[in-house]
């Protein structure tokens, strides 16, 4: 009975945690500058870091990736963001990779748009 309970606990923990996210799941992982190529960026340039688990942006705050899917050439990401003062909000953002290596970024309402330039290293 203990073995069955342990196996059930393991199965439940795997379902809750889900498979480990990888670069293949979200091939846009990296550090980006907003609206300015990295080579021209200075201290005032907004930097965005995308990992398999979250998006860190001065504009959005620290956002946990709750769900991601690919729709054609676009990545749709459902996030929970922690804003100033700890306020939490749910939203959707999209990233569209472009042939020049940039990403077009937009929030769910299209009220905030940016071009993200990937930085090396």
TORKOLKE-63067 format. One record per residue (C-alpha): residue in one letter; z, y, x. Coordinates in Angstrom, 1 decimal, always signed. Layout:
N
aa: a | w: Z | v: Y | u: X
...
! end
This chain:
121
aa: x | w: +0.0 | v: +0.0 | u: +0.0
aa: x | w: +0.8 | v: +2.4 | u: +2.9
aa: x | w: -2.6 | v: +1.8 | u: +4.4
aa: x | w: -4.3 | v: +2.6 | u: +1.1
aa: x | w: -2.3 | v: +5.8 | u: +0.7
aa: x | w: -3.1 | v: +6.8 | u: +4.3
aa: x | w: -6.8 | v: +6.1 | u: +3.7
aa: x | w: -6.7 | v: +8.2 | u: +0.5
aa: x | w: -4.9 | v: +11.0 | u: +2.3
aa: x | w: -7.6 | v: +11.0 | u: +5.0
aa: x | w: -10.4 | v: +11.0 | u: +2.5
aa: x | w: -8.9 | v: +13.9 | u: +0.6
aa: x | w: -8.3 | v: +15.9 | u: +3.7
aa: x | w: -11.9 | v: +15.3 | u: +4.8
aa: x | w: -13.2 | v: +16.4 | u: +1.3
aa: x | w: -11.0 | v: +19.5 | u: +1.4
aa: x | w: -11.9 | v: +20.5 | u: +5.0
aa: x | w: -15.5 | v: +19.5 | u: +4.6
aa: x | w: -17.8 | v: +18.7 | u: +7.5
aa: x | w: -17.4 | v: +20.7 | u: +10.6
aa: x | w: -19.8 | v: +23.6 | u: +10.5
aa: x | w: -22.2 | v: +23.9 | u: +13.3
aa: x | w: -24.9 | v: +26.2 | u: +14.7
aa: x | w: -27.4 | v: +24.1 | u: +12.7
aa: x | w: -25.6 | v: +24.8 | u: +9.4
aa: x | w: -25.8 | v: +28.6 | u: +10.1
aa: x | w: -28.2 | v: +29.3 | u: +12.9
aa: x | w: -27.5 | v: +33.0 | u: +12.8
aa: x | w: -24.2 | v: +32.6 | u: +14.6
aa: x | w: -23.7 | v: +35.2 | u: +17.3
aa: x | w: -22.7 | v: +38.8 | u: +18.1
aa: x | w: -24.9 | v: +41.6 | u: +16.7
aa: x | w: -25.2 | v: +45.4 | u: +16.8
aa: x | w: -26.0 | v: +47.2 | u: +13.6
aa: x | w: -29.3 | v: +49.2 | u: +13.4
aa: x | w: -29.4 | v: +49.6 | u: +17.3
aa: x | w: -30.6 | v: +47.1 | u: +19.8
aa: x | w: -27.8 | v: +45.8 | u: +22.0
aa: x | w: -29.4 | v: +47.3 | u: +25.1
aa: x | w: -29.1 | v: +50.8 | u: +23.6
aa: x | w: -25.7 | v: +50.3 | u: +22.1
aa: x | w: -22.7 | v: +52.5 | u: +23.1
aa: x | w: -19.1 | v: +52.4 | u: +22.1
aa: x | w: -19.8 | v: +53.9 | u: +18.7
aa: x | w: -22.3 | v: +51.2 | u: +17.7
aa: x | w: -21.1 | v: +48.9 | u: +14.9
aa: x | w: -20.7 | v: +45.3 | u: +16.2
aa: x | w: -20.8 | v: +42.3 | u: +13.9
aa: x | w: -19.7 | v: +38.8 | u: +14.9
aa: x | w: -20.8 | v: +35.8 | u: +12.9
aa: x | w: -19.2 | v: +32.4 | u: +13.5
aa: x | w: -19.4 | v: +29.2 | u: +11.5
aa: x | w: -16.3 | v: +30.2 | u: +9.6
aa: x | w: -16.3 | v: +34.0 | u: +9.3
aa: x | w: -18.0 | v: +37.3 | u: +9.6
aa: x | w: -16.1 | v: +40.1 | u: +11.4
aa: x | w: -17.6 | v: +43.5 | u: +10.6
aa: x | w: -16.0 | v: +47.0 | u: +10.7
aa: x | w: -17.9 | v: +47.7 | u: +7.4
aa: x | w: -16.9 | v: +44.6 | u: +5.5
aa: x | w: -13.6 | v: +43.7 | u: +7.3
aa: x | w: -12.8 | v: +40.1 | u: +8.3
aa: x | w: -14.7 | v: +37.8 | u: +5.9
aa: x | w: -14.1 | v: +34.1 | u: +5.5
aa: x | w: -17.2 | v: +32.2 | u: +4.7
aa: x | w: -16.5 | v: +30.2 | u: +1.5
aa: x | w: -20.0 | v: +28.9 | u: +0.9
aa: x | w: -23.4 | v: +29.2 | u: +2.5
aa: x | w: -26.8 | v: +28.0 | u: +1.6
aa: x | w: -30.4 | v: +28.5 | u: +2.7
aa: x | w: -32.9 | v: +29.7 | u: +0.2
aa: x | w: -36.4 | v: +29.8 | u: +1.8
aa: x | w: -36.1 | v: +32.0 | u: +4.9
aa: x | w: -32.8 | v: +33.6 | u: +3.7
aa: x | w: -29.2 | v: +32.7 | u: +4.2
aa: x | w: -27.0 | v: +33.4 | u: +1.3
aa: x | w: -23.3 | v: +33.5 | u: +2.1
aa: x | w: -20.3 | v: +33.8 | u: -0.3
aa: x | w: -17.4 | v: +35.5 | u: +1.4
aa: x | w: -13.8 | v: +36.6 | u: +0.8
aa: x | w: -13.2 | v: +39.8 | u: +2.8
aa: x | w: -9.9 | v: +41.3 | u: +3.8
aa: x | w: -10.2 | v: +45.1 | u: +3.7
aa: x | w: -7.9 | v: +47.9 | u: +4.8
aa: x | w: -4.3 | v: +47.4 | u: +3.6
aa: x | w: -4.9 | v: +43.7 | u: +3.1
aa: x | w: -6.9 | v: +44.0 | u: -0.1
aa: x | w: -9.1 | v: +41.0 | u: -0.8
aa: x | w: -12.5 | v: +40.9 | u: -2.4
aa: x | w: -15.1 | v: +38.2 | u: -3.1
aa: x | w: -18.8 | v: +38.9 | u: -2.6
aa: x | w: -22.1 | v: +37.7 | u: -1.6
aa: x | w: -24.2 | v: +38.8 | u: +1.4
aa: x | w: -27.6 | v: +37.7 | u: +2.6
aa: x | w: -29.2 | v: +37.5 | u: +6.0
aa: x | w: -32.9 | v: +37.2 | u: +6.5
aa: x | w: -34.1 | v: +36.3 | u: +10.0
aa: x | w: -37.2 | v: +38.3 | u: +11.1
aa: x | w: -39.9 | v: +37.3 | u: +13.7
aa: x | w: -38.6 | v: +39.9 | u: +16.2
aa: x | w: -35.2 | v: +38.2 | u: +16.3
aa: x | w: -33.4 | v: +40.7 | u: +14.1
aa: x | w: -31.6 | v: +39.9 | u: +10.8
aa: x | w: -31.9 | v: +42.0 | u: +7.7
aa: x | w: -28.5 | v: +42.2 | u: +6.1
aa: x | w: -27.7 | v: +43.1 | u: +2.5
aa: x | w: -24.7 | v: +42.9 | u: +0.2
aa: x | w: -25.1 | v: +41.3 | u: -3.2
aa: x | w: -25.9 | v: +44.6 | u: -5.0
aa: x | w: -28.3 | v: +45.9 | u: -2.3
aa: x | w: -26.1 | v: +49.0 | u: -1.9
aa: x | w: -25.5 | v: +48.3 | u: +1.8
aa: x | w: -28.3 | v: +47.2 | u: +4.1
aa: x | w: -28.6 | v: +47.0 | u: +7.8
aa: x | w: -30.7 | v: +45.5 | u: +10.6
aa: x | w: -28.7 | v: +43.4 | u: +12.9
aa: x | w: -29.8 | v: +43.0 | u: +16.6
aa: x | w: -28.6 | v: +39.9 | u: +18.4
aa: x | w: -26.8 | v: +40.4 | u: +21.7
aa: x | w: -27.1 | v: +37.9 | u: +24.5
aa: x | w: -24.1 | v: +36.0 | u: +25.8
! end
